[in-house]
Each structure stands twice: as C-alpha cells, then as structure tokens.
Amino acid sequence: MQNTLRTLGPKEALVVLSMSEQGRSVVRAEDVIGLAGSEPAGRRVIRSLLRKGWLSRLVGGRYMFVPPAHGPENTGESNALAMAAAAAEPSYVGWWAAASFHGFTTQKPMSISVAVQRQMPTRLIEGSEVRFVKAAPRKFFGFKTYNVYGRDAAISTPAKTVVDCIDRPDLAGGSAEIARIVYGASSEADAKELLETALQMKSTALLQRLGFLVDLVGWSLPEDVRAALRAAIPKTTRSTFGRAERKQGDIGYVAKWGLFVHAHEQELLADVPRRRPAKGAPC
C-alpha cells in the first residue's frame, strides 16, 4: 500500500517550521533556497516538498504552503480561488468567479479570471485554468480579503464584481449571464456603492449598460442614485450591449439609456428567476 503520509527530512522540516512560524501562505523559491543554504539544495527541497504535499505550485517560483494544520495525509491543495489569488501580487479574483463566490449566479465558471497589473499568460494551477487580466490603473480597485475555506483570498467586492462584469461581459459568461448576475446582486449589493464604483471606472458605456440592466431585472434604485446615474451619461453618447450585430427581434435602441441592445429580451431574462418592474422602467 502506498504511503501518503507527509514526512519530512531535516532541511524540509526547517522550511516547514519557518513558514509555519511566520504564518506564510505563499512561499517563494528564494525563501527556500535561503533556508537550505544553496540553490541546488533549495531546489531539491522544493521538489521534495512538492512531491510530499507540503507545497503546491503556483507560477514563477511561487508556491502555496500547505501547513501541518491541513493534516498528515498528502491530499494536496484544492482551494482554487485562494491559489488563483495567490499566484500574483498584487491581484484579485474578479468577474465570473467573483460573481459565483458572492452568490450572484449558480453557474460555476470553467476558468478563474484574476486582475493583475502586468501581462501574464493563462496558467493551469492544480487543474484549474487561471486567466490573468491586465487591468488599467483606474480599474484596479474595489477588492478586499475574504476567507475562502480557511484561506485568505483577494476578491472583488459585491459592487465591484457587478461593475467589472458589466464592463467585460466576455469575462462573465456573456450578456444573458450578466443579466442573471445583476439580478442576483440586486438583493445584496449597496446601490450607492454600486454607483460610486461605476463612476470611478470612467466609462460611459458601462453606465449605460448598468442603467439598462437594472431596469431589465427590476432592480429599484433609490431616486437619488438613479438620477445621478442618468446625469452622468451625456445625452448624445450612444453605446451597444450584446452581439456585435443586430438581429431581428432584438430589443434595439433604448432611448432612456442611449443604448443599442443587440439581444432578445427573453434571452437576457432566461436565467432570471422573476422580474420585478423597476420604478420608472417601461412595462
């Protein structure tokens, strides 16, 4: 029978004890090399700790530390969100994965999108595809640390999650899924925080989509929030939402928000449990 216990040699024990005392979640190759006394010795220790289940590989010389508290068995690390968040610094898990975490959708995305400040290639981390998305400086905000099954992970806040998804539908499952996410957030996200977050993104198209979507799913915004949202949209600006080209039966132009909607209403509402007419929205 194969032995699955996580044993330790002398140098491996030194690394594990040091990381445990420091309360580290992420270990860098140079940390281990420094403790082992040389690069060859450090590399051997890293390979051994990976094999025995004390480390899980992230990216570029970064590893997730699996402390003794996780038990004596070599079960590896299966916390996909925490590993994705730990793969780069600074970073945060956003878009569809964040919407799923906050309970705004029942869909489980096939990949995890992580906002970063420098371009990084998509990686497969412990079986999960992690897509790194370089965010513009003005959009890199609105996240905090959440506890995910005992691990800390930087994830976008409820308001920023909604705004990010509306800004990049391609990272959130498409137009219909965006409508489901906005509906799911309507009972959880703070409307004023949502507006402030959307305004900070400095995108008129985003504001137009937001206005249309809250009406579509029946999210009744406070009058002052709704008025501020309308006021922030120049009357002559036009944007689109949905497919690249319009098809017969699409909603078409929504004058209230200056938005061309290239999608059928029934398609957008297909996964919305129920529709509550928003105050001021057309019946």
C-alpha positions in Angstrom: 0.0 0.0 0.0 1.4 3.4 -1.0 2.4 5.6 1.9 0.6 9.0 1.7 1.9 10.5 4.9 3.7 13.8 4.6 7.1 13.0 6.0 10.0 15.5 6.4 13.7 15.4 6.2 15.9 17.8 8.2 16.1 20.6 5.7 12.4 20.1 4.7 11.5 20.3 8.4 13.4 23.6 8.7 11.4 25.1 5.8 8.1 23.9 7.1 8.8 25.1 10.6 9.9 28.5 9.4 6.9 29.0 7.2 4.6 27.9 9.9 6.0 30.2 12.5 5.7 33.1 10.0 2.1 32.2 9.2 3.0 32.2 5.5 0.5 31.1 2.8 2.8 31.8 -0.2 6.4 30.6 -0.3 8.9 31.9 -2.9 11.8 29.8 -4.3 14.3 32.2 -2.8 12.9 31.7 0.7 13.6 28.0 0.5 17.0 28.5 -1.1 18.0 30.9 1.7 17.0 28.4 4.3 18.6 25.4 2.5 22.0 27.2 2.2 22.4 26.9 -1.6 20.4 27.0 -4.8 21.0 23.2 -5.6 20.0 22.2 -2.1 17.0 24.6 -2.2 15.8 23.2 -5.5 16.0 19.7 -4.1 14.0 20.7 -1.1 11.3 22.4 -3.2 10.9 19.2 -5.4 10.6 17.1 -2.3 8.1 19.4 -0.6 6.0 19.4 -3.8 6.1 15.6 -4.1 5.1 15.2 -0.4 2.3 17.7 -0.5 3.8 20.5 1.6 3.8 22.9 -1.4 1.5 23.4 -4.4 2.9 25.0 -7.5 1.6 28.4 -8.5 3.6 30.4 -11.0 7.1 31.8 -11.5 8.8 30.4 -8.4 5.7 30.9 -6.1 4.2 28.1 -4.2 1.2 27.7 -1.9 2.2 26.4 1.5 0.1 23.5 2.9 0.8 23.8 6.6 0.8 21.0 9.2 -2.8 22.0 10.3 -4.0 20.5 7.0 -3.2 17.1 8.4 -0.7 14.3 7.9 -2.1 13.0 4.6 -0.7 14.1 1.2 -4.0 15.4 -0.2 -2.7 18.5 -2.0 -4.3 21.9 -2.1 -7.8 22.1 -3.8 -8.7 25.7 -2.9 -8.8 27.1 -6.5 -9.8 30.6 -5.6 -7.1 31.0 -3.0 -4.5 29.6 -5.3 -5.5 31.8 -8.1 -5.4 34.9 -5.9 -2.0 33.9 -4.5 -0.4 33.4 -8.0 0.4 37.1 -8.4 0.8 40.1 -6.2 -1.0 42.5 -6.2 -4.1 40.8 -7.8 -7.7 40.0 -7.1 -10.1 37.4 -8.3 -12.9 39.0 -10.3 -15.6 38.8 -12.9 -17.5 35.5 -13.2 -15.6 33.6 -10.5 -16.2 36.5 -8.0 -19.9 36.6 -9.0 -20.1 32.9 -8.2 -18.3 33.4 -4.9 -20.8 36.2 -3.9 -23.8 34.0 -4.8 -24.9 36.2 -7.7 -25.1 33.2 -10.1 -25.4 29.5 -9.8 -23.1 28.9 -12.7 -19.6 27.7 -12.0 -17.1 29.2 -14.5 -14.7 26.9 -16.2 -11.8 29.3 -15.5 -10.9 31.9 -12.9 -10.1 35.4 -14.1 -7.6 37.3 -11.9 -7.0 41.1 -12.3 -3.3 41.9 -12.3 -1.1 45.0 -13.1 1.2 43.3 -15.6 0.6 41.0 -18.5 0.8 37.3 -17.6 -0.1 34.2 -19.6 -3.0 31.9 -18.7 -1.9 29.1 -16.5 -3.2 25.8 -15.3 -2.9 25.7 -11.5 -3.7 22.4 -9.8 -6.2 21.5 -12.6 -7.9 25.0 -12.7 -7.4 27.3 -15.6 -6.4 30.8 -14.3 -6.6 33.7 -16.7 -4.7 36.8 -15.8 -6.2 40.0 -17.0 -4.1 43.2 -17.0 -6.4 45.9 -15.6 -6.0 49.6 -16.4 -4.8 51.5 -13.3 -8.2 53.3 -12.9 -9.9 49.9 -12.8 -7.6 48.2 -10.3 -9.6 48.8 -7.1 -12.6 47.6 -5.3 -11.4 44.3 -3.7 -10.7 43.0 -0.2 -9.6 39.9 1.6 -12.2 37.2 2.1 -11.8 33.9 3.9 -12.3 31.0 1.5 -12.4 27.6 3.2 -9.7 28.8 5.7 -7.5 30.6 3.2 -7.3 34.3 2.6 -8.1 35.4 -1.0 -8.3 38.9 -2.5 -11.7 39.0 -4.3 -13.6 42.0 -5.8 -16.4 43.4 -3.5 -20.0 42.8 -4.5 -20.3 46.2 -6.1 -17.1 46.0 -8.0 -17.9 42.5 -9.1 -21.1 43.7 -10.8 -19.3 46.7 -12.4 -16.4 44.5 -13.6 -18.8 42.0 -15.2 -20.8 44.7 -17.0 -17.6 46.3 -18.2 -16.3 43.0 -19.6 -19.2 40.6 -20.4 -16.6 38.3 -22.2 -15.1 37.5 -18.8 -18.5 36.9 -17.1 -20.4 34.4 -19.4 -21.9 36.8 -21.9 -25.0 39.1 -22.0 -27.6 36.7 -20.5 -25.3 35.7 -17.7 -24.7 39.4 -16.9 -28.4 39.9 -16.5 -28.5 37.0 -14.1 -25.6 38.4 -12.1 -27.2 41.9 -11.9 -30.4 40.3 -10.7 -28.5 38.2 -8.1 -26.7 41.3 -6.9 -29.9 43.4 -6.5 -30.6 42.0 -3.1 -27.0 42.1 -1.9 -25.0 45.0 -3.3 -25.5 48.5 -2.0 -26.9 50.8 -4.7 -24.9 53.9 -3.7 -21.7 51.9 -3.6 -22.5 50.4 -7.0 -23.0 53.9 -8.5 -19.7 55.3 -6.9 -17.8 52.2 -8.2 -19.3 52.6 -11.7 -18.5 56.3 -11.8 -14.9 55.6 -10.8 -14.4 53.3 -13.8 -14.8 56.4 -16.1 -16.8 54.6 -18.8 -20.0 56.0 -20.2 -20.8 52.7 -21.9 -20.6 50.9 -18.6 -23.1 53.4 -17.0 -25.5 53.0 -19.9 -25.4 49.2 -19.6 -25.8 49.4 -15.9 -28.9 51.6 -16.2 -30.5 49.3 -18.8 -29.7 46.1 -16.9 -31.1 47.4 -13.5 -34.3 48.3 -15.3 -34.4 45.0 -17.1 -34.2 42.8 -14.0 -36.4 45.1 -11.9 -33.8 46.5 -9.5 -35.4 49.6 -8.0 -32.6 52.0 -7.3 -33.2 54.9 -4.9 -34.3 58.0 -6.7 -31.1 60.0 -6.0 -28.9 57.1 -7.2 -31.0 56.7 -10.4 -30.9 60.5 -11.0 -27.1 60.6 -10.5 -26.7 57.7 -12.9 -28.8 59.4 -15.6 -27.0 62.7 -15.1 -23.5 61.1 -15.6 -24.5 60.0 -19.1 -24.1 62.6 -21.9 -27.3 62.8 -23.9 -25.5 62.5 -27.2 -23.5 59.4 -26.3 -24.6 56.0 -27.8 -23.3 52.6 -26.9 -24.1 48.9 -27.6 -24.7 45.8 -25.5 -25.0 42.3 -26.7 -23.9 40.8 -30.0 -21.7 42.7 -32.5 -24.6 42.9 -35.0 -28.3 43.5 -34.6 -30.8 40.7 -35.4 -34.5 40.7 -36.0 -36.4 40.6 -32.7 -33.6 42.3 -30.7 -34.6 44.9 -28.1 -33.0 47.6 -30.2 -32.5 51.2 -29.2 -33.3 52.1 -25.6 -33.6 55.9 -25.7 -33.6 56.3 -21.9 -30.0 55.0 -21.7 -28.8 55.8 -25.2 -28.1 52.1 -25.7 -28.5 49.8 -28.7 -29.3 46.3 -27.3 -28.4 43.6 -29.7 -30.2 40.8 -27.9 -33.7 39.4 -27.4 -35.4 40.2 -24.1 -36.3 36.6 -23.5 -32.7 35.6 -24.0 -31.5 38.1 -21.4 -34.1 37.1 -18.9 -33.8 33.3 -19.5 -32.0 32.7 -16.2 -33.6 35.5 -14.2 -35.9 33.8 -11.6 -38.5 36.5 -11.7 -38.8 40.0 -13.0 -39.7 42.9 -10.6 -40.6 46.0 -12.6 -38.3 48.8 -11.6 -39.7 52.2 -10.6 -39.5 54.3 -13.7 -38.9 51.3 -16.0 -41.2 50.7 -19.0 -43.8 47.9 -18.6 
